[in-house]
Amino acid sequence: MSQTILNEKQKKYERNTFIFLTVFLAPILSIFIVAGFGFAIWISQMFLFGPPGS
């Protein structure tokens, strides 16, 4: 009986972790990665390479 309760708790924990990762963490990380890459390009164009030319 105690084994089934532990299995149910583990399944609930895994489901909650999956929902957190897919709904919250992945979108937030993707936004930060894209924003960080854009910021790095913007800074490099300001100080190192200049504006893009034709």
MIFISE-284950 format. One record per residue: x, y, z of N, C-alpha, C in turn; residue in one letter; residue number from 1. Coordinates in Angstrom, 2 decimals, padded with zeros to 5 digits. Layout:
<rs>
{r {X; Y; Z}; {X; Y; Z}; {X; Y; Z}; A; NUM};
...
</rs>
This chain:
<rs>
{r {000.81; -001.19; 000.00}; {000.00; 000.00; 000.00}; {000.86; 001.26; 000.00}; M; 1};
{r {001.89; 001.28; 000.78}; {002.74; 002.45; 000.84}; {003.50; 002.65; -000.47}; S; 2};
{r {003.75; 001.57; -001.19}; {004.44; 001.66; -002.48}; {003.56; 002.38; -003.50}; Q; 3};
{r {002.26; 002.13; -003.48}; {001.36; 002.79; -004.43}; {001.25; 004.28; -004.12}; T; 4};
{r {001.27; 004.64; -002.85}; {001.22; 006.06; -002.48}; {002.48; 006.75; -002.95}; I; 5};
{r {003.63; 006.11; -002.79}; {004.89; 006.69; -003.25}; {004.90; 006.84; -004.77}; L; 6};
{r {004.38; 005.86; -005.48}; {004.31; 005.95; -006.93}; {003.41; 007.10; -007.37}; N; 7};
{r {002.29; 007.28; -006.70}; {001.37; 008.37; -007.04}; {002.02; 009.72; -006.77}; E; 8};
{r {002.72; 009.83; -005.66}; {003.41; 011.08; -005.34}; {004.51; 011.37; -006.36}; K; 9};
{r {005.23; 010.33; -006.77}; {006.29; 010.52; -007.74}; {005.72; 010.92; -009.10}; Q; 10};
{r {004.62; 010.31; -009.49}; {003.99; 010.69; -010.76}; {003.50; 012.13; -010.73}; K; 11};
{r {002.92; 012.53; -009.61}; {002.45; 013.91; -009.48}; {003.64; 014.88; -009.52}; K; 12};
{r {004.71; 014.53; -008.85}; {005.91; 015.37; -008.87}; {006.49; 015.48; -010.28}; Y; 13};
{r {006.55; 014.35; -010.99}; {007.08; 014.37; -012.36}; {006.19; 015.18; -013.29}; E; 14};
{r {004.87; 015.05; -013.13}; {003.95; 015.84; -013.96}; {004.10; 017.33; -013.70}; R; 15};
{r {004.19; 017.70; -012.44}; {004.36; 019.11; -012.09}; {005.69; 019.65; -012.61}; N; 16};
{r {006.73; 018.85; -012.52}; {008.04; 019.27; -013.04}; {007.99; 019.45; -014.54}; T; 17};
{r {007.36; 018.53; -015.25}; {007.23; 018.63; -016.70}; {006.45; 019.88; -017.10}; F; 18};
{r {005.35; 020.15; -016.41}; {004.56; 021.34; -016.71}; {005.37; 022.60; -016.45}; I; 19};
{r {006.10; 022.63; -015.36}; {006.93; 023.80; -015.07}; {007.98; 024.02; -016.15}; F; 20};
{r {008.64; 022.93; -016.57}; {009.68; 023.06; -017.58}; {009.13; 023.51; -018.92}; L; 21};
{r {008.02; 022.94; -019.34}; {007.49; 023.25; -020.67}; {006.71; 024.55; -020.73}; T; 22};
{r {006.03; 024.91; -019.65}; {005.19; 026.12; -019.69}; {005.96; 027.36; -019.27}; V; 23};
{r {006.86; 027.23; -018.30}; {007.53; 028.40; -017.77}; {009.01; 028.50; -018.16}; F; 24};
{r {009.77; 027.47; -017.89}; {011.22; 027.58; -018.03}; {011.68; 027.67; -019.47}; L; 25};
{r {011.17; 026.84; -020.35}; {011.61; 026.85; -021.75}; {011.31; 028.18; -022.44}; A; 26};
{r {010.10; 028.74; -022.33}; {009.86; 030.04; -022.97}; {010.71; 031.17; -022.38}; P; 27};
{r {010.87; 031.16; -021.07}; {011.68; 032.22; -020.45}; {013.13; 032.12; -020.91}; I; 28};
{r {013.68; 030.91; -020.92}; {015.05; 030.73; -021.37}; {015.22; 031.11; -022.83}; L; 29};
{r {014.26; 030.76; -023.67}; {014.38; 031.11; -025.09}; {014.35; 032.62; -025.28}; S; 30};
{r {013.52; 033.32; -024.54}; {013.48; 034.78; -024.63}; {014.82; 035.37; -024.19}; I; 31};
{r {015.38; 034.89; -023.10}; {016.66; 035.43; -022.63}; {017.80; 035.12; -023.59}; F; 32};
{r {017.78; 033.95; -024.20}; {018.84; 033.60; -025.14}; {018.78; 034.49; -026.38}; I; 33};
{r {017.58; 034.67; -026.94}; {017.43; 035.51; -028.13}; {017.75; 036.97; -027.79}; V; 34};
{r {017.27; 037.45; -026.65}; {017.56; 038.82; -026.25}; {019.04; 039.03; -025.99}; A; 35};
{r {019.69; 038.07; -025.37}; {021.13; 038.18; -025.12}; {021.94; 038.18; -026.40}; G; 36};
{r {021.54; 037.36; -027.36}; {022.24; 037.34; -028.65}; {022.05; 038.67; -029.39}; F; 37};
{r {020.83; 039.19; -029.37}; {020.58; 040.49; -030.00}; {021.35; 041.61; -029.32}; G; 38};
{r {021.41; 041.56; -028.01}; {022.18; 042.57; -027.28}; {023.66; 042.49; -027.60}; F; 39};
{r {024.19; 041.28; -027.71}; {025.61; 041.11; -028.06}; {025.90; 041.65; -029.46}; A; 40};
{r {025.01; 041.40; -030.39}; {025.21; 041.94; -031.74}; {025.12; 043.47; -031.72}; I; 41};
{r {024.17; 044.01; -031.00}; {024.01; 045.45; -030.93}; {025.27; 046.11; -030.33}; W; 42};
{r {025.78; 045.56; -029.24}; {026.98; 046.12; -028.61}; {028.19; 045.99; -029.54}; I; 43};
{r {028.31; 044.85; -030.22}; {029.46; 044.68; -031.12}; {029.38; 045.64; -032.29}; S; 44};
{r {028.19; 045.96; -032.77}; {028.06; 046.93; -033.85}; {028.35; 048.34; -033.36}; Q; 45};
{r {028.04; 048.62; -032.12}; {028.30; 049.96; -031.59}; {029.80; 050.20; -031.39}; M; 46};
{r {030.52; 049.22; -030.90}; {031.90; 049.46; -030.49}; {032.94; 048.84; -031.41}; F; 47};
{r {032.66; 047.72; -032.05}; {033.69; 047.01; -032.77}; {033.56; 047.11; -034.28}; L; 48};
{r {032.39; 046.80; -034.82}; {032.27; 046.62; -036.26}; {031.57; 047.74; -036.97}; F; 49};
{r {030.89; 048.60; -036.29}; {030.14; 049.67; -036.95}; {028.82; 049.16; -037.48}; G; 50};
{r {028.04; 050.09; -038.05}; {026.72; 049.68; -038.55}; {026.86; 048.80; -039.78}; P; 51};
{r {025.86; 047.99; -040.06}; {025.91; 047.15; -041.25}; {025.85; 048.02; -042.50}; P; 52};
{r {026.63; 047.66; -043.48}; {026.67; 048.40; -044.72}; {025.92; 047.71; -045.83}; G; 53};
{r {026.00; 048.32; -047.01}; {025.28; 047.74; -048.15}; {026.07; 046.64; -048.79}; S; 54};
</rs>
